[in-house]
Every structure is written in C-alpha cells, then in structure tokens.
Amino acid sequence: MKKLILLFGILLSVFTYSQETKESSNEEKAIFPLGNQEFRNMISRNFRTDKIESIGNQNIHCELTFIIDKEGNITDAKAYGCNKEFNEEAVFAISQIKEKWIPGKINGVPVRSRYKVPLDIKFENEDTQPTYFRGNEEFINTLKENIYLPKIAGKGMMNCEISFVVVKNGKLVDVKASGDNKSFNKEVVRAVSRIKGKWIPATINKIAVNKSFKLPFTINVE
C-alpha cells in the first residue's frame, strides 16, 4: 500500500487588480486571518487522498489558482496538472474552506486578488517488512551465541545466506542456509531453530501476512 502525502509550495499572490490601477497606487495584499500555514492545513484536512490513484511510483503535481473577491470569499478555484483526479480533489479541498480572507486593497478600496499554490502528492510505501522483536541485529547476536563450533568442519571465516518465512503469528518456518560449507549451513539452521523470540510479521495494508526473509550471516571459526 502507498500512503499519499500532500506537499505544499509557497502561496503566491499573482496580482491584485481592479478596474483602475495606477503605478502610484497604494496596494495591500489579501490576507488569510488565520495565517498561510493554517490555510494550508485546512486544504490538507479537506483533501481526500483516497480519491487519488497512483501511477507506479510517480509523484503528482498541480498548480491550484483561486481568486479572493472584494468580500474576502474564495472563488474561481482551478487546478492545472496532468492528473485529473488530483486536480479535481485540489479544487474540492479549497472549496470547502468557508473562512473569509481580508481582501486586498488599492488606495484603501477592496479589490479582487488572484493567488496560486503549487501542490504535490508524494507516494510513500506504508507496507512493512518482518522484524525480530528485539531488532535484527540482536537476532544475529543471539544466533552467534547458539552456534556450536565443534559441529562445523573447517576453520576460518564462514559465510552463508539464511532464508526463512515469517508467518503471521511471528514464528519462523522453512528455515534454510545456503553456503559453501554444508556442515556450517546445517549448524546455522539448527541454531536458528533454538531462538525462541518471535518476529514482528510483515504487513500489507496494515494486515499481517506471511513473508519470506533473507539475511547474510558470517562467523569466524577458530
């Protein structure tokens, strides 16, 4: 499952306009009374990320534009981007904000103001991998303690790849070890079976599932 994270760019005032605008005019920008950050938060709370479908690992971008009218209302919201669902949801999210802005002014007279804000959706993997309840490093340390060296033929550095399936209840099944030294492989499998601590199973969509797992293992036999 991929979690969708809404990211905001900087809220920009494109321009303030009225029927009569002079270079010497005194212009005041429109202001959201609760602050720009709260305005972003309100858009985020209204955004229904479950309505957006991902395309692979692609992130999605759009530019949301809107007008603050002379009464401080948000009007004429539009979104421009390559993903139709994202554009529609951006417009929906801002349309749900009923809090009025303090309108922009020119020479003290309220005018309409146009704003834009870049929006992005980031896809983040929310599924999890199996993990030993005390940490995978502690699993390796416990495994080393369980190895009975006299059972291993030969000396020096021994290497193998351990594979097993972590089932939904946290137990290990189908434990195997692949390496050049058969006696070492056999002892590693035996040592793994002696570890009593359970694993935290993998999850997909927050539901525990059976998951295969591999890790390298090295030990020095003297």
C-alpha positions as CSV (number, residue, x, y, z in Angstrom):
1,M,0.0,0.0,0.0
2,K,1.2,3.5,-0.7
3,K,0.4,6.3,1.6
4,L,-0.3,9.7,0.0
5,I,1.4,12.8,1.5
6,L,0.2,16.2,0.4
7,L,3.0,18.7,0.0
8,F,2.6,22.5,-0.5
9,G,4.6,25.1,-2.3
10,I,4.7,28.7,-1.4
11,L,1.4,30.6,-1.5
12,L,2.0,33.3,-4.1
13,S,0.0,36.4,-4.9
14,V,-0.1,36.6,-8.7
15,F,-1.5,40.0,-8.9
16,T,-4.1,42.3,-7.4
17,Y,-6.3,44.1,-9.8
18,S,-9.3,46.5,-10.2
19,Q,-10.8,48.5,-13.0
20,E,-8.4,51.3,-12.3
21,T,-4.8,50.6,-11.3
22,K,-2.1,53.3,-11.3
23,E,1.6,52.9,-10.8
24,S,1.5,55.2,-7.9
25,S,-1.4,53.4,-6.2
26,N,-1.0,52.1,-2.6
27,E,-1.6,48.3,-2.9
28,E,-2.3,45.9,0.0
29,K,-2.3,42.2,-0.5
30,A,-5.2,39.9,0.6
31,I,-4.5,38.2,3.9
32,F,-5.9,35.0,5.4
33,P,-6.7,36.0,9.0
34,L,-5.6,32.6,10.5
35,G,-2.3,32.7,8.6
36,N,-1.0,31.0,5.5
37,Q,0.1,27.9,7.4
38,E,-3.4,27.3,8.8
39,F,-4.8,27.9,5.3
40,R,-2.5,25.1,4.0
41,N,-3.6,22.9,7.0
42,M,-7.3,23.5,6.1
43,I,-6.7,22.4,2.5
44,S,-4.8,19.3,3.7
45,R,-7.6,18.4,6.1
46,N,-10.2,18.7,3.3
47,F,-8.1,16.7,0.9
48,R,-9.4,13.1,0.3
49,T,-6.2,11.3,-0.6
50,D,-8.0,8.0,-1.1
51,K,-9.5,9.6,-4.2
52,I,-6.1,9.7,-5.9
53,E,-4.8,6.8,-7.8
54,S,-1.0,6.3,-8.1
55,I,0.8,5.6,-11.4
56,G,3.7,3.4,-10.3
57,N,5.9,5.4,-8.0
58,Q,5.2,8.7,-9.8
59,N,4.6,11.8,-7.7
60,I,1.8,14.1,-9.0
61,H,1.9,17.9,-9.3
62,C,-0.6,20.6,-10.0
63,E,-0.9,24.4,-9.5
64,L,-4.0,25.5,-7.7
65,T,-5.3,29.0,-8.5
66,F,-8.1,31.0,-6.9
67,I,-9.5,34.5,-6.6
68,I,-10.2,36.3,-3.4
69,D,-13.1,38.6,-4.2
70,K,-13.9,42.0,-2.7
71,E,-15.8,40.4,0.2
72,G,-13.0,38.0,1.0
73,N,-14.6,34.9,-0.4
74,I,-12.6,32.2,-2.3
75,T,-13.9,32.0,-5.8
76,D,-13.0,30.7,-9.3
77,A,-10.7,27.8,-8.0
78,K,-8.9,25.9,-10.7
79,A,-6.2,23.3,-10.7
80,Y,-3.8,22.6,-13.6
81,G,-1.8,19.4,-13.8
82,C,-1.6,16.0,-15.6
83,N,-3.7,14.0,-13.1
84,K,-7.5,14.7,-13.4
85,E,-8.4,13.2,-10.0
86,F,-5.7,15.3,-8.3
87,N,-6.9,18.5,-10.0
88,E,-10.5,17.8,-9.0
89,E,-9.6,17.0,-5.4
90,A,-7.5,20.2,-5.1
91,V,-10.5,22.3,-6.2
92,F,-12.8,20.4,-3.9
93,A,-10.5,20.8,-0.9
94,I,-10.2,24.6,-1.2
95,S,-13.9,25.0,-2.0
96,Q,-14.7,23.6,1.5
97,I,-12.9,26.5,3.2
98,K,-15.6,28.9,4.4
99,E,-13.3,31.2,6.4
100,K,-13.2,34.6,4.7
101,W,-10.0,36.4,3.8
102,I,-9.3,40.1,4.4
103,P,-9.5,41.3,0.8
104,G,-6.7,43.1,-1.0
105,K,-7.0,46.9,-1.4
106,I,-5.8,49.6,-3.7
107,N,-5.8,53.1,-2.3
108,G,-8.0,51.7,0.5
109,V,-10.6,50.2,-1.8
110,P,-11.2,46.4,-1.7
111,V,-10.3,44.7,-5.0
112,R,-10.1,41.1,-6.3
113,S,-6.8,39.2,-5.8
114,R,-5.6,36.1,-7.6
115,Y,-3.4,33.6,-5.8
116,K,-1.7,30.3,-6.7
117,V,-0.2,27.5,-4.7
118,P,1.8,24.5,-6.1
119,L,0.6,21.1,-4.7
120,D,2.3,17.7,-4.9
121,I,1.3,14.3,-3.8
122,K,4.1,12.1,-2.7
123,F,3.7,8.3,-2.6
124,E,5.3,6.6,0.4
125,N,5.3,2.9,0.9
126,E,3.3,2.0,4.1
127,D,3.8,-1.8,4.0
128,T,6.3,-3.2,6.5
129,Q,9.0,-6.0,6.4
130,P,9.4,-8.7,9.1
131,T,11.5,-7.6,12.1
132,Y,12.8,-9.5,15.1
133,F,11.1,-8.2,18.2
134,R,14.4,-7.1,19.7
135,G,15.8,-5.9,16.4
136,N,17.5,-7.8,13.6
137,E,21.0,-7.1,14.9
138,E,20.0,-8.8,18.2
139,F,18.8,-11.8,16.2
140,I,22.2,-12.1,14.6
141,N,23.9,-11.8,18.0
142,T,21.7,-14.5,19.5
143,L,22.3,-16.7,16.5
144,K,26.1,-16.5,17.0
145,E,25.6,-17.5,20.7
146,N,23.7,-20.6,19.6
147,I,26.3,-21.8,17.1
148,Y,28.1,-24.9,18.3
149,L,31.5,-24.6,16.7
150,P,32.6,-28.3,17.1
151,K,29.8,-29.2,14.7
152,I,31.5,-27.2,11.9
153,A,34.1,-28.8,9.7
154,G,37.0,-26.4,8.8
155,K,38.4,-23.2,10.1
156,G,38.3,-19.5,9.2
157,M,35.5,-17.2,8.1
158,M,32.3,-19.0,7.3
159,N,29.6,-17.3,5.2
160,C,26.0,-18.2,4.2
161,E,22.7,-16.7,3.4
162,I,19.9,-17.6,5.8
163,S,16.3,-17.6,4.4
164,F,13.0,-18.3,6.1
165,V,9.4,-17.4,6.1
166,V,8.0,-15.2,9.0
167,V,4.4,-16.3,9.3
168,K,1.6,-14.1,10.6
169,N,1.9,-15.3,14.2
170,G,5.6,-14.3,14.3
171,K,7.1,-17.8,14.0
172,L,9.7,-18.9,11.5
173,V,9.2,-21.8,9.0
174,D,11.1,-23.2,6.1
175,V,14.5,-22.2,7.5
176,K,17.4,-22.7,5.1
177,A,21.1,-21.7,4.9
178,S,23.0,-21.5,1.6
179,G,26.8,-21.5,1.6
180,D,29.9,-23.4,0.5
181,N,30.3,-25.3,3.8
182,K,27.5,-27.9,4.3
183,S,28.3,-28.5,8.0
184,F,28.1,-24.8,8.6
185,N,24.8,-24.5,6.8
186,K,23.3,-27.3,8.9
187,E,24.5,-25.8,12.2
188,V,23.1,-22.4,11.3
189,V,19.7,-23.9,10.6
190,R,19.8,-25.8,13.9
191,A,20.9,-22.6,15.8
192,V,18.1,-20.5,14.2
193,S,15.6,-23.1,15.4
194,R,16.8,-22.6,19.0
195,I,15.9,-18.9,19.0
196,K,12.6,-18.6,20.9
197,G,11.9,-14.9,20.5
198,K,9.2,-14.2,17.9
199,W,9.3,-11.9,14.9
200,I,7.0,-9.0,14.1
201,P,5.4,-10.1,10.9
202,A,5.3,-8.1,7.7
203,T,2.1,-6.1,6.9
204,I,0.3,-5.2,3.7
205,N,-2.4,-2.6,4.1
206,K,-1.8,-2.9,7.9
207,I,-2.7,-6.6,7.8
208,A,-0.2,-9.2,9.0
209,V,1.0,-11.6,6.2
210,N,3.4,-14.4,5.7
211,K,6.7,-13.1,4.2
212,S,10.0,-14.6,3.2
213,F,13.1,-13.0,4.5
214,K,16.8,-13.3,3.8
215,L,19.9,-12.1,5.6
216,P,23.6,-12.8,5.3
217,F,25.5,-14.5,8.2
218,T,29.2,-14.6,8.8
219,I,31.2,-16.1,11.7
220,N,34.9,-16.8,12.4
221,V,35.6,-20.4,13.3
222,E,38.9,-20.7,15.0
